[in-house]
């Protein structure tokens, strides 16, 4: 996870490789700990991988929920079409500790190949203080 927070676009977090681009499950993701909590308005992503879809979820608690049922959706589903991408987030003015980038489909692989998603940087954008 620290590779998406290190300010270096040359390092990244990656999903596993999936044969034929088929996840074979509802999704895969990475979560960030915004301890003690933050009201996020937007998540900015840098990724060398375009052509994938996802959604942002949020959760509170001492630990991150072990499955998606414990997370609250805070964004609409989105499609990543560029290497720099921003996702609007609506927490309904609530501060959450954890933010999950949930990948629901991978880019189409080249013929017969595997597919994966890399994320090189994530920035949680919070509202400015008045």
N, C-alpha and C positions, 0 to 999 in steps of 0.2 A: 504494500500500500504506500509506503513512503516514496516510491518512485513517482507517484502522481502528485506528490506534495513538495517535491524537492526543488522546484523552479527550473529544472533542466528538461527541456523538451526532447532530449536525446535518450532519456530513460523512460521506461514505461511498465505498466502492469498489463498482463495478457491473460485472456481466457485460455483454456486448453484448446487444442486443435480438435475440430469435430469433422468427421468423415462426411464428405458431401455437403457440408454446411448445415447439417441437421443436428440441432441441440439434443433432441431426444428427451427433452424435459421442458417445463414451462419457461425456464430462463436460467441465467447465471449472472452473477454480479459482484460488485465490490462496494463496501460501505466505508464511510468516513465517520470518525468520532469527533463531533464538534463540542466536546466537553467544556463547560457544563451544559451548553445548549445554545442554539441560535435560531433566529427567525430568518430563514434563507428566502430570498426573493428570486434568485436566479443561480443556476449552476453553469459555469463556463467550462467547456471541455476542449482539450486539444487531443486529437487522435490521428494517427497515420492511417487509420482504417475508416473508410466511409462505406455506406451501404448497409448499415445495421440499424435495428430499431430497439427502442427501450422505453423505460418509464422511471421516474424518480419516486422513491418511497422514503418515509421518515418513521422514526420510532424513538421512544423514551425508555428509560430504565437503567439499571446498573450495568446490564450487558445487552448487547444487540440480540434481537429475537433470532432463534435458530431456524425459523422458516418464514415464508412470505406471509402467512396468516397473521403474524404479529406486527406487520408493517402497515402503515397508512399511505395510500397513494397521494402524492402532493403535486403531481404534474400530469398533463395529458400524455398519452403515448406520443412518441416522437420518432422521426427518421433522421439519421445522421447523414448529411449529404456533402459535408465539407470537413476539412481538417480542423477548423475552429468552429465550434458550435455552442450556442447558448440555449439552455432549457429554462423557460419560465417556471417558477415554483410558487405554489399557493399553500402556505401553512395555516391560513386563516388566523394569522397573527400569533400563532403558537410557536414557542421555542422547542425544537427537538434536539436531542443529543446526537442521534445517528441519521445519516443520509445514505441511502442505497441507490446506486446506479444499477438498474436491473435490465439486463440485455435480453430481449425476447426473440430476436432473430439475428442471424449472422449474415454477412455479405455472401452473395453467391460466389462459390469457389470456381476456379478455372476447371475445365473438364476433368471430372474424376478426382479432383483434389480435395484437400482439407480446407477448413475455414476457421478463422479466429478473429477476435477483436483485441486491439491494443489501445490503451488510453495512456497518454503521456503526461497530461497535466489536468488537474481539477481545481477550480477556484469556487468556493461558496461565496456568493455575493449577498451581503446583508444590508438592510436599510441604513442610511446615514442617520446619525444622531441629530435631533433638531437643534 
